[in-house]
Amino acid sequence: MQRRQLLKAAAAPLALACLPGAAMAQASWPKGKVITYMVPFAAGGTTDQLGRLIAQQLGPALGTTVVIDNKAGAGGSVGSELAARAQPDGFTILGGTISSHAINVSLYPKLGYDPLKSFTPITLIGTNPLVLVVPANSPYKTLKDVLEASQSKSGGLSSASAGAGTSQHLALEMLAWKSGVKFTHVPYKGSGPAIQDVMGGQVDMMFDTTVVAAPHIQSGKLRALAVTSKQRLDSLKDVPTIAESGLKGLGDFEVTSWQAIFAPNNTPDAIVQRLHQEIAKVLATPDMQARLKTMGMEPSTMSTTQVAAFQKAEVTKWATVIKEANVKVDG
């Protein structure tokens, strides 16, 4: 019996050495090799801003460097597909969103990845509502003004988004569906270039996250008309909710965007949990908590298992909305 126990004990390290993921997590992972944090949107948007904030602290915590790689296109689908094909070794992580990991699967019949099967959730950074904005010199002062103007204009008012299938796009489609008013959707490859054109007056309006829009509202370059949350935001107390407008069909209007981080499927659990723990520490710092609140984002403390369940429910929810609103995109 004693001999068998000794043999079993001696074999344990050997068995561990045969597990590359576990050995990497315990030994040199990820020191000496750069981690790529893929952002499937253009620089300047919510996912990009959060990625850069997290990367600054995550790199030193892991003893390496985390670099941002922007791969924009198709509402986050281009970069997400690239990340799904990456080696599941912990050296590629992805900034996923409500669009790339809940909405797009119901919009694009030829999507090159499965949002649930192609990835393993690492963490949910947080959730945040959207805000409807127009240029500072726009003649529209209220949501009612926007609906009336769009109804009287051929093709409706133009509305920018970070791309087809993004929360900005779906918020617009939901508004059109519930109000019965048509709009012209103008997709971009990220919030950064989209909101610049709204401020410049090339596009009439836009739904965007408070992360991106708030600084421009505060600087006076944009006018906020309504938020998509159930209640008013502390950071935008004077801006009513869409449901508050009292307009027909909009009493239950609510859209909440979210930001998460994923790893390619089959990434060893030891690596996923290490990343989860280190990112959780970054998000829990007083400075990061303050930044998230300023951005109008509600931080999350979900476990990896809870994030997976949350994402699955979101896929189901948006599949229903897309079907009911008859949303179609090319691709």
N, C-alpha and C positions, 0 to 999 in steps of 0.2 A: 504494500500500500504506500509506504513511504517513497519507494523507488518510483512508483507511478506518479505520485505528486510532484517529485523532483523533475521527472521528464516533462510533465504537463507545464510546470513553471518555466522550464527552459524553452519549451516550444512557443510560449506566448509571445515573446518579443519577435520571434521569427515570423509568426503569423501576422503580427502587426506590420512588420516590414514588407509583407506581401500586399498590404493595402496602401497604395500610393497616396490616396487622399488623407488617410489617417496619419501616415508617417509624415506627410508634408505639413499637416496641421501641427504635429508635435515637434517637428524638427525645424527646418529652415523656412517653412512657409510663413509669409510670402517674401521674406527678406532677399534682397539681391535681384529682384525682378519687378518691373513696373506693373502696376495694376491698371487696366484700361476701364474707365468708367464711361460707358457708351451712353450718349444722350441722343435720342432719335428725333431731335428737333434742332432748329437753328439756335445760335448763340443769342442770349438776351431774354429768352423765355423763362417760364417758371422752372421747368425741369433742368435747364442749364444753370440757372442761378442757384438752385438748391444743390445740384451736383458739385458745383465749384466750392460752395460753403462747406459741404461735407468732406470733399476730397482734401481740403486744406488741413483738416484735423485727422482724418482717417489714415492718411499716409504715414505721418509720424507715429501714430498709435500702433501701426503694423510694421514699422521699421522699414518702410519703403516709400515709393512715390506713387500717387494716384493721379493719372492724367485724364483729362476730359477729351473725348473724341465725339464730335458732333456729326451725326449721320442723319440728316433730315430728309423727310419726304413721306407722302401718303399717310398723314396723320400719325406718324411714329412707326409705321409699318416697315419702312426700309431699314432703319437702324435696328429694330427689334428682330427682324429676320437675320441680320448679320450676327447679332448677339446670340440668337438661338443656335447658330451653327458653330459658335466658338467652342474651344476645348473647355469641358467642364472641370477646370482645375483651380478655380478661384481667382484667376488673373484677368477675367473679363466679367464685369457686372454691368447691369443696365438700369437706367432710370426709366422705369415704366410708369404709365399713367392710365387714367380711366379710358382714354382713347385707344392706346396701343394694347391694353390688356383687359378690356371689357367691351368696348364698342366695335372696334374694327372687324372682329370675327363675324359680326352680323351684317356688315356692310360690304366687305370684299370677299366675293366667292372664291377667289384664287389667292387668298392670304397664304404667305409662305411659311407660316408657323401657327401653332395652336397656343393661344394665350395661357391655357391651363396645363397642357401636356408638355410644352416645349421649355418651360421655365420652372424654377423653384423659387418661391418667395423668400426674400431675405428680411425685408422690413417694410412696413407702411410708414412713410415719413409723416403724413398728415393729410387732412382734408380741408378744402376751402371752397366757398361759393364763388360765383362769378359776378361781375358787375357790368351792366350795360353802359357803354360810354359813347359819347359823340365828341367831335372837335369843340374846343372852347368857344369858337365863333359860330357854332351851329345854331340854326333857328329853332331847333327842337329843345324844349325845356323839360318835358315830361314824357313818360312812356305813352300816354295818350296821344301826344303830338306825333310821336314816331309812327304809331299805328295808323293814324289818320293820314299822314303824309304818304306812307307806303301804300295805303289803299287807293290813294288818288293818283299815284304815279305808275305808269306802264312798267311792269316788271318789278315794281316795288323798290324800296330803298336798298342800297348795297350794304352788305355787312361782311366784314373781314373775319377770318379765323386763322388759327395756327395750322390748319390743314383739314381736308375732308375727313370726317369721322372723329374729330377732336371734340372735347366737351363744349368748346366755343361754338362749333358747328351744330352740335346736337341741341344746344340751348336755343339757337336760332330756329331750328326745325321744330322744336317743341313749342316755341312762341307762335310760329306760323300755324301749326296744327291746332293749338288751343284757341287762338284768336281768330283764325280764319283769314288772316292777312298774309299776302305773299311778299317775299323778300328775294333779293338776288345775292346768293352766297359767293363770296370771293375768297377762295382758299390760298394761303401762303405756306411757306415751308417753316413756319414757326411764329410765335407771338411777336418776337422782336421786329421783324420787317413789317408785319401786319399792322401793329399799333403805330408804327412810324407813319404809315400811309393814312391811318385814321387821323392822327394829329395834323398831318399835312393837308387834309381835306380831300384826298383822292378817293376815299371811301366814306360813306355816310356814318357808319357806326360799327360797333363791335362788342361782343361779349368777351370778356377776358378775366383771368384770375386777378384777385386783388394783389397778388405778388407782383405782377407786371404793371397793372393799371394804377395802383395807389400812388406811386411816386409822381406820375404824370397828372393825376387828379390834384394832388397836393401842390404841384408846381403851377397849376392853372392852365395846363396845356390841353386837358381833357375835362369834360363835364360828365359827372356820374348821374345817371337817371334812375337806376334801380338795381337792386341786388337780387340774386336768385335763391337766397337762403330763406328759411321760414321766418327768421327774426332779423331785425336790423343788426348790423355789425358795430361793435364798439369803435372800430377804426373809421367807420363811415356812418356815424349816428344820424346825420341829416338826410341820408339817402334811403328812401322807402324800399320795401321789398316789392317784387312784382305782384305777389298775392295781395298786398295792401292796396294796390291800385284801384281795386273795386271794379275793374273791367271784366266784362262777361267772359267766362271760360278760364279765367286765370287765378281763381281763388285757391287752387291747390298746386300752383306752379312752384317747383323746387328742382334745382340742379346743383349737385355738390360734386366738384372735381376732386381728384385725389392723386397723390404722388407716392410711388413706391420704388423699391429697389429689388431687382431679380437677378438670379444667376441662371446660366444654362441648365437644363434638366440633367440629372445624374451628377451634379456637383456633389462631392462627398458631404454628408451631413455635418461632419466635424468642421469643415471649412465654412459651410453656411451658418452654423451656429456661432463660430468665431466672428464672422462678419456681422452677424446680427448683434452680438454683444458689443462689439467695438462701435458700430454705428449708433446703437442705443445710447452709449456713453456720450458720443458727440452730440446727439439730439437732446440729451438731458442737461447739458451745460447751461448755466443761466444766460449766457450770451446767445446761444442758439435758440433757447426758449423765447427770449425776448424778440429775436429776429423773426421767428415764426409767427408770433403774435402780431408783430408790426405788419407782417405780410397778410394778416387776416387768416392765417392757417391754424387749424386746430391740431396740435401734435398728437401722435398716436403712440400707444404703448402695447400694441398687439404682439402676441407671440407669432412665430412663423406659421404655426398651425391655424391660428385665428386669421392671419392675413389670407391664407389659402381659402378658408371658408368665406371670408368677406369678398374676395375676388370672384369666387364661383357665383355668389348671389348677385354681384354686379353684372356679370355676363348675362345672367337670366333676365335681370331687370331691363337692361338696355336692348336686349333682343326683342322684348315686348314693345318697348317704346318705338323702336325702328320699324317694327311690323305695323303697329297701329298708325303711326304717322306716315307710313309709306315712304320712308327715306331711301333715296337711291344715290349712288355715286358711281363714277366711272372707275374701272379697275377690276 
